[in-house]
Amino acid sequence: MKRLFFLFILFLFIGEPLTVAQAIERFAVDPEYLISDTEMLDVSSMSVDNIEDFLMRGSLASYRATDKNGIEQRAAKIIWDVAQEFELSPRFLLVLLQREQSLVEDPEPTQNQLDWAMGYAVCDSCSKSDPIIQKYKGFGNQLYYAGQRIRESYLSDLESRGYTQTGIGPGIESIIDGATIIPVNNATASLYTYTPHLHGNENFARIWNRWFNYDYLSGSLLQDKETGGIWLIQHNTRRPITSRTAFYSRFNPETVISVSPSALERYPIGLAISFPNYSLLRSPGGTVYLIVDDTRRGFASQEAFRSLGFSSEEITDVTWEDLIPYTEGESLTLSSANPEGVLFQDKTTGGVFFVEDEKKHPILSRELLKNRFPNQQITVVIPEDLDTFERAEPVLFQDGTLIGVQGSHEIFVISEGMRHPIADELTFNSFGWEWNQVVWTTQRAVLEHPLGDLLRLETEPQEELEEIMITVYNL
């Protein structure tokens, strides 16, 4: 059935070339934009250890082969070395390995798959026994020569004259399998030069999206490996944190994940986080607001402002644009209390509460206290003083925190107050977390967070469409 389907598609190609819109609809990816140039050239996207962990989904994690220089190396080291020498992303090479021979996910690859790992120097009608191509045979050689050709031929030509040896380049119309394709960048042009088939490159994009275009949960803190800039992922946007004081007043630095620039580029830029928590901002209209996370709370009067212990010297004049990131919260009046929040400890029981607006929120573990209020002073009070406050919901771990119950192997990540189970080590490593970031705490503190969706990377191999297309063309 699959062959008949692709034969049908092939016969369609014999007629008029497909438009780009038709190609996108038919193949579920944009054929003119397979990946970004940044993604293709992101040398720092994976370390050797990251690559080896990634290869655990198949058999290559334990595979050893000789590199271009005849030195036996781990597969992960060979991949990393080629990526560094030719300034290509290790992710790009991994996807090519999977697209060409299914090597990354195949639990029992044949020697033939390993010998021609990148499909390099083997055309659709070529014989693998041809003496001319034997120098390219072998896992290490395949990676080296493929990387060399992509960097020193394709990318070099694109940078110097705007098109590759086959005439493919950004902005240049090409007919690929009967479809009119105009690549928008060097990465896409290089891929069509390497494999001049529509389905093969659709497969590349699908594998890439399956492996590397996963979404970070809302509340994640991502740090650009190259610039050091920190961004908050929130509602599928990335919000730049533009000051150190804003960062340290709102967030726990132990939850930051180091990522490549390409991981950030997937998200549109959202509103900046520029002011520290509990800043006093005065609008052009004269209203003074207290900033609490993403909320602005206006003072109802000068008397309310003074009664709550604030000083006019702390006020910063801002524009309306500066206030856009904050939603309007409940006004602060003469009857408001502790709008900045305080920590009270019961002198008798030792329990600690976060008290805000006449409500006391229990803190269920020492680890939670450290996570949310690492530097805040605690005031010891008698039980009768605490009894004057209404008991409210417990304090939760900060979004982006990894938590687990002491003595258990299950790990969760917090997002919007919910705990999302992390399916396996592969998922954990792929998201860039470190084991020392996990906060081991009490069962009660963990279970207070409602259970969210399982966080799992898709690992089932996609159909090898390129192989199917080769079969079709040979009929």
DALINCOR-V212359 format. One record per backbone hydrogen bond with DSSP energy under -1.0 kcal/mol. NH is the residue of the N-H (numbers start at 1). CO is the residue of the C=O. If there is no record, write none. Layout:
<<NH:CO> <NH:CO>>
This chain:
<<5:1> <6:2> <7:3> <8:4> <9:5> <10:6> <11:7> <12:8> <13:9> <15:12> <23:19> <24:20> <25:21> <26:22> <27:23> <28:24> <33:30> <40:36> <41:37> <43:41> <45:42> <51:47> <52:48> <53:49> <54:50> <55:51> <56:53> <57:54> <58:55> <59:106> <62:59> <65:73> <67:71> <70:67> <73:65> <75:63> <78:74> <79:75> <80:76> <81:77> <82:78> <83:79> <84:80> <85:81> <86:82> <88:83> <89:40> <93:89> <94:90> <95:91> <96:92> <97:93> <98:94> <99:95> <100:96> <101:97> <102:98> <103:97> <106:102> <114:110> <115:111> <116:112> <117:114> <119:116> <122:119> <126:123> <130:127> <133:130> <134:131> <136:133> <137:134> <138:115> <142:138> <143:139> <144:140> <145:141> <146:142> <147:143> <148:144> <149:145> <150:146> <151:147> <152:148> <153:149> <154:149> <155:150> <157:153> <158:154> <159:155> <160:156> <161:157> <162:157> <164:168> <167:164> <171:183> <172:169> <174:181> <176:179> <179:176> <180:18> <181:174> <184:32> <189:185> <190:186> <191:187> <192:188> <193:189> <194:190> <195:191> <197:195> <201:197> <202:198> <203:199> <204:200> <205:201> <206:202> <207:203> <208:204> <209:205> <210:206> <211:207> <212:208> <219:233> <220:217> <222:231> <223:257> <224:229> <225:259> <228:224> <231:222> <232:239> <233:220> <234:237> <237:234> <238:268> <239:232> <241:230> <242:273> <247:243> <248:244> <249:245> <251:247> <255:252> <256:253> <257:221> <259:223> <265:261> <267:264> <270:238> <273:240> <278:291> <279:276> <281:289> <282:316> <283:287> <286:283> <289:281> <290:297> <291:279> <292:295> <295:292> <296:327> <297:290> <299:288> <300:332> <305:301> <306:302> <307:303> <308:304> <309:306> <310:305> <314:311> <315:312> <316:280> <318:282> <326:323> <327:294> <329:296> <332:298> <336:333> <342:355> <344:353> <345:379> <346:351> <347:381> <350:346> <353:344> <354:361> <355:342> <356:359> <357:337> <359:356> <360:390> <361:354> <363:352> <369:365> <370:366> <371:367> <372:368> <373:369> <379:343> <381:345> <385:382> <386:382> <387:383> <389:386> <390:358> <392:360> <395:362> <400:414> <401:398> <403:412> <404:439> <406:441> <408:405> <412:403> <413:420> <414:401> <415:418> <418:415> <419:450> <420:413> <422:411> <423:455> <428:424> <429:425> <430:426> <431:427> <432:429> <433:428> <437:434> <438:435> <439:402> <441:404> <446:442> <447:443> <449:446> <452:419> <455:421> <465:463> <468:464> <469:465> <470:466> <471:467> <472:468> <473:469> <474:470> <475:472>>
